[in-house]
Amino acid sequence: MLRFSCEKALLQSAVNTVSRAVAAKSSIPALEGILVEGSDRLTMSGYNMQTGIRTAFEAEVHEEGRIVLNARLFGEIIRKLPDDLVVFAADEKYMVRLTCGDASFEIMGLSAEDYPELPEVDDEYSVAIQQGTLKAMINQTSFAVSTNETRPIHTGSLFEINEQGLTMVSVDGFRLALRREPLERIDGGAFRFVAPGSALNEVEKICEDSDNLMTIIQGKRHLMFETGSTQLICRRLEGEFLDYRNAIPRNNPISILVDTKAMLNSLDRVSVVISEKLKSPVHCIFDADRVYLSAKTGNGEAKDICPVEGDGQGLEIGFNNRFFMDALRYAPAEKVKMELNTGISPCIMTPVEGEENFLYMVLPVRLKA
C-alpha cells in the first residue's frame, strides 16, 4: 500500500506546512486529513477547497501508494515522537503502523480516492521575488484587508506587476495600505490580480527571511505561490478593486514629520481609556511642532503631547486609535511624513525621503461638535 522511512524533523516540517490548509470541518471527511503520496519522493497535501498547500521531500519509499490521514491526530503523533527515523507502513485496509525509536502507533487512514485533486494552474504570467521581501510586503499591508464579505474583492490584496516593480494594495473602507518594491524580472509582461487575504497569511508563513525566490504564477482562475518543493494554490478573487490611485488625495497643504515610535507611544497612552465597550476617537490638534492628543470615555480622560516637525496650523481631526496605530506600527521607517488637509480629509503617511515604497491612508472619524 504505502511504506516509507524518513527523519522525524523532515516529516514534522511537512506536516506543519500542509496542515495550515486542511479543513477544520468538512462534509468530505478526507478534507479534514492530509494526503500522503509516495513515489520517487514523499508528497503531502492539505486542501480546504479554497487554498491548497503541497510539499515534497526526500524519503526512502519502499512501496508506492497514497493514503489520507486525520491531520490533527497524525500531527500530534509526529510532534510527540522522539528525534529518530520514522518508519511508516500502511496496508490495503488503511491500517497505518508508525514506529520511531521505542514508540509505536497504529491508526486508521482513509482512501485517497475521495480526496479532491488540487487545481492545475496554467502558467499565463509569472514573477519571481525574494521571499524576505514578499514576507515583509504581506506583513505591512495585510492588516488593511477587509473582513467584510459584502465586498469579497476587498477581502484580498491587489498585486500589480509592471516595469516599475510589484505594488501591493489592501483596503477596507477605513484605511489603505500600499507597498512597492522593484523586481529583478517579469515574464509575460505586466499583469494584476487579487489574492485572498487568508491565502496570503499562509504564504507569509511559508516565506523565509531569505533571498531565496518565491515564484508567483497567475492562471485563468487560480494563483500559485511556489518555492523549492512547496506550492500554495488558491483561487483568484474576481471583481472591481478600488481605483486606489484616484482614491488617494495628494498635494495636501499640511505636511509634518513624525517620529514613528514617539507618535505610537503617545497614541498608546491616550488609548488606555478606550475599550471595545467604550469606543471614542482620538482627538488630535496638529499645531506648530507638536500634536495634542486626547481621548475621553466613561473610563476617564487621557491627554498627551507628541513633538513633531512642521506646522499643523491648528488642524483638529479625530482618528480610530487602532487604525491610526496600525499604520504607524507597520510603516517600515523610523520617521514618516504625514500629509493632512481638513478635519474630514484622509491622513496620508509616506517615507520622509527617497522612493515612495510605502503609503498608508487613514480616514478620519468625525468629531462631535
C-alpha positions in Angstrom: 0.0 0.0 0.0 2.5 2.7 1.2 5.7 2.1 3.1 8.5 4.7 3.7 11.0 5.8 6.3 12.4 9.3 6.9 13.8 11.6 9.6 11.2 12.9 12.1 12.2 16.5 11.5 11.5 16.4 7.8 8.1 14.7 8.4 7.1 17.2 11.1 8.1 20.2 9.0 6.0 18.9 6.1 3.0 18.1 8.3 3.2 21.6 9.9 3.3 23.3 6.5 0.3 21.4 4.8 -1.8 21.3 8.0 -2.5 25.1 7.6 -4.7 24.4 4.5 -6.6 21.4 6.0 -10.3 22.0 6.5 -11.2 22.2 10.2 -14.7 20.7 9.5 -15.9 19.4 6.2 -18.8 17.3 4.8 -16.0 15.4 2.9 -14.0 13.6 5.8 -10.9 13.3 3.5 -10.6 17.1 3.6 -10.0 17.0 7.3 -6.9 14.9 6.5 -3.5 15.1 4.9 -3.0 13.3 1.6 0.3 11.4 1.8 1.7 10.1 -1.5 4.9 8.1 -2.0 6.7 7.5 -5.3 10.3 8.7 -6.0 9.7 11.3 -3.2 7.1 11.8 -0.5 4.4 14.4 -1.2 1.9 15.8 1.3 -1.1 17.9 0.6 -3.7 19.9 2.6 -6.7 21.4 0.9 -9.9 23.1 2.1 -11.4 23.8 -1.3 -10.2 27.4 -1.1 -6.5 27.0 -0.5 -4.3 24.0 -1.1 -0.7 23.5 0.1 1.5 20.8 -1.3 5.1 20.0 -0.3 7.5 17.2 -1.3 10.6 16.0 0.4 13.2 13.2 0.3 12.3 9.9 1.9 13.1 6.2 1.5 10.0 5.0 -0.3 9.9 1.2 0.0 6.4 0.7 -1.5 4.5 3.3 -3.6 1.0 4.3 -2.6 -1.5 7.0 -1.4 -3.5 7.4 1.8 -5.3 10.1 3.8 -4.6 10.6 7.5 -6.5 12.7 10.0 -4.4 15.9 10.2 -4.9 16.6 13.9 -4.1 13.0 15.1 -1.2 12.5 12.7 0.2 15.9 13.5 0.0 15.2 17.3 1.7 11.8 16.9 4.6 13.1 14.8 5.1 16.0 17.2 5.5 13.7 20.1 7.8 11.1 18.5 11.4 11.0 19.6 14.0 12.6 17.2 14.8 9.5 15.2 14.0 7.7 12.0 10.2 7.3 11.4 9.1 4.0 9.8 5.6 4.2 8.2 3.7 1.2 6.9 0.0 1.2 5.6 -1.8 -1.9 4.5 -4.6 -2.3 1.9 -7.2 -1.9 4.7 -5.8 1.6 5.5 -4.4 0.5 8.8 -1.2 2.5 9.5 1.7 1.5 11.7 4.2 4.2 12.8 7.3 3.3 14.6 10.1 5.6 15.8 12.7 4.6 18.4 10.8 2.6 21.1 7.5 4.3 20.3 4.8 2.8 18.0 1.3 3.8 17.0 -1.5 2.2 15.0 -4.1 4.5 13.4 -6.8 4.2 10.7 -6.4 6.1 7.5 -8.8 6.8 4.7 -8.9 6.0 1.0 -7.2 8.7 -1.2 -9.9 8.1 -3.9 -12.2 10.6 -2.1 -9.5 13.3 -1.9 -10.3 16.1 -4.4 -7.5 17.0 -6.9 -5.7 20.3 -6.3 -6.4 22.7 -9.2 -3.9 22.9 -12.0 -2.5 26.4 -12.6 -1.9 27.2 -16.2 1.1 29.5 -16.4 -0.3 32.7 -18.0 2.0 35.1 -16.2 4.7 34.7 -13.6 7.1 36.8 -11.5 9.9 35.9 -9.0 10.5 37.9 -5.8 12.8 37.3 -2.8 10.9 35.6 0.0 12.1 38.0 2.6 10.7 40.9 0.6 7.4 39.3 -0.2 7.0 38.3 3.5 7.6 42.0 4.6 5.2 43.3 1.9 2.4 41.0 3.0 3.0 41.8 6.7 2.9 45.5 6.0 -0.3 45.5 4.0 -2.4 42.6 5.3 -3.7 44.5 8.4 -5.8 46.6 6.0 -7.5 43.7 4.2 -11.3 43.9 4.6 -13.1 41.2 6.6 -16.5 42.4 5.2 -17.9 39.7 2.9 -20.3 42.1 1.2 -17.4 43.3 -1.0 -15.5 40.0 -1.5 -12.9 41.6 -3.8 -11.6 43.7 -0.8 -11.0 40.6 1.3 -7.8 40.2 -0.7 -4.8 42.3 -1.7 -4.2 43.7 -5.1 -0.9 42.7 -6.8 0.2 44.9 -9.7 3.3 43.8 -11.6 4.9 46.0 -14.2 8.2 47.5 -15.2 8.2 49.7 -12.1 8.1 46.5 -9.9 5.5 44.9 -7.6 2.8 47.1 -5.9 0.6 45.5 -3.3 -2.6 47.3 -2.1 -5.1 46.4 0.7 -8.2 48.4 1.5 -11.1 48.0 3.9 -13.1 51.2 3.6 -11.5 52.9 6.6 -7.8 52.7 5.6 -5.5 51.8 2.7 -2.0 50.2 2.8 0.3 50.2 -0.2 3.8 48.7 -0.6 6.0 48.9 -3.7 9.3 47.0 -4.5 11.4 46.8 -7.6 11.7 43.4 -9.3 14.6 41.5 -11.0 12.5 40.4 -14.0 8.9 39.7 -15.0 7.8 37.1 -17.5 4.9 37.7 -20.0 4.5 41.4 -19.5 2.5 43.5 -16.9 -0.3 41.8 -15.1 -2.5 42.2 -12.0 -4.7 40.0 -9.7 -6.3 40.0 -6.3 -5.2 37.2 -3.9 -7.3 36.2 -0.9 -6.1 37.6 2.4 -6.5 34.2 4.1 -4.2 32.6 1.5 -1.6 35.4 1.8 -1.4 34.8 5.6 -0.3 31.3 4.8 2.2 32.5 2.1 3.7 34.8 4.7 4.3 31.8 7.0 5.8 29.7 4.2 8.2 32.6 3.2 11.6 32.5 4.9 13.6 35.7 5.8 16.0 35.0 3.0 17.0 35.9 -0.6 15.6 32.6 -1.9 13.0 33.3 -4.6 9.2 32.8 -4.4 7.6 32.4 -7.9 4.1 33.7 -8.3 2.1 32.2 -11.2 -1.2 33.6 -12.4 -3.5 31.2 -14.1 -7.0 31.8 -15.5 -8.8 31.2 -12.2 -6.1 30.3 -9.8 -2.8 31.5 -8.4 0.3 29.5 -7.3 3.0 30.6 -4.9 5.9 28.3 -5.4 9.2 28.0 -3.5 11.5 25.0 -3.7 9.3 21.9 -3.4 6.4 23.7 -1.7 3.4 25.1 -3.6 0.4 27.1 -2.3 -2.6 27.2 -4.7 -5.6 29.5 -4.2 -8.5 31.0 -6.2 -8.2 34.5 -7.6 -10.7 36.9 -6.3 -12.9 38.3 -9.1 -14.5 41.8 -9.2 -13.6 45.5 -9.4 -10.9 46.5 -7.0 -10.9 50.1 -5.7 -9.2 52.6 -8.1 -6.6 53.4 -5.4 -4.7 55.9 -7.5 -7.7 58.3 -7.6 -8.7 57.5 -4.0 -5.5 58.9 -2.5 -5.6 62.7 -2.3 -2.1 64.2 -2.8 -0.8 67.8 -2.8 -2.2 68.3 0.7 -1.4 71.7 2.2 -0.2 70.5 5.6 2.9 68.3 5.8 4.6 67.3 9.1 7.4 64.9 10.0 6.7 62.4 12.8 8.9 60.1 14.8 7.0 56.8 14.3 7.8 55.4 17.8 7.1 58.6 19.7 3.7 59.0 18.0 2.9 55.4 18.6 3.8 55.7 22.3 1.6 58.9 22.6 -1.4 57.1 20.9 -0.9 54.1 23.1 -1.1 56.2 26.3 -4.3 58.1 25.3 -5.9 54.8 24.1 -5.9 53.4 27.7 -9.4 54.8 28.3 -10.7 53.4 25.0 -12.1 49.9 25.0 -14.4 47.6 22.9 -17.4 48.7 25.0 -16.3 52.3 25.4 -15.2 53.5 22.0 -14.0 57.0 21.3 -11.9 58.7 18.6 -8.5 60.0 19.5 -8.9 63.8 19.2 -5.8 65.4 17.6 -4.8 69.0 17.3 -1.9 69.5 15.0 -0.1 72.7 16.0 3.4 74.1 15.4 6.0 71.4 16.2 3.6 69.4 18.4 0.4 67.4 18.3 -2.1 67.5 21.3 -3.8 64.1 21.7 -6.7 63.3 23.9 -9.4 60.7 24.4 -12.5 60.7 26.7 -14.8 57.9 27.6 -16.8 56.6 30.6 -13.5 55.2 31.8 -11.9 58.6 32.1 -9.9 61.1 30.1 -6.3 60.8 28.8 -4.1 63.6 27.3 -0.6 63.7 25.8 1.6 65.9 23.6 3.8 64.5 20.9 6.6 66.6 19.3 6.7 66.8 15.5 8.5 68.8 12.8 6.3 71.3 10.9 3.2 73.4 11.5 -0.2 71.6 11.6 -1.9 75.1 11.5 -4.2 74.1 14.4 -6.0 71.4 12.5 -8.4 69.4 14.6 -9.1 65.8 13.5 -10.2 62.6 15.0 -9.0 59.0 14.3 -9.9 55.5 15.3 -7.0 54.7 17.6 -6.4 51.2 16.3 -6.4 52.2 12.6 -4.0 55.1 13.3 -1.7 52.9 15.4 -1.7 50.1 12.8 -0.4 52.4 10.1 2.4 53.7 12.2 3.2 50.2 13.6 3.7 48.7 10.1 5.4 51.7 8.5 8.9 50.4 7.6 10.6 53.7 8.6 11.6 55.4 11.8 10.2 58.7 10.6 7.2 59.3 8.4 5.7 62.3 6.6 2.1 62.9 7.4 0.0 64.9 4.9 -3.2 66.5 6.0 -5.8 68.8 4.6 -9.1 69.2 6.6 -10.7 67.6 9.6 -12.7 65.3 7.3 -9.9 64.5 4.7 -7.8 61.4 4.9 -4.3 61.4 6.5 -1.6 60.2 4.2 1.7 58.7 5.6 4.7 58.2 3.3 8.5 57.9 3.7 10.2 61.2 4.7 12.7 60.9 1.8 13.6 58.7 -1.1 11.3 56.4 -3.1 7.7 56.0 -2.0 8.0 52.3 -1.2 5.0 52.6 1.2 1.9 54.7 1.6 -0.8 54.4 4.3 -4.1 56.3 4.2 -6.3 56.5 7.3 -9.8 58.1 7.1 -10.7 60.4 10.0 -13.6 59.9 12.4 -16.0 62.9 12.7 -15.6 64.6 16.0 -18.8 65.6 17.9 -19.3 69.4 17.9 
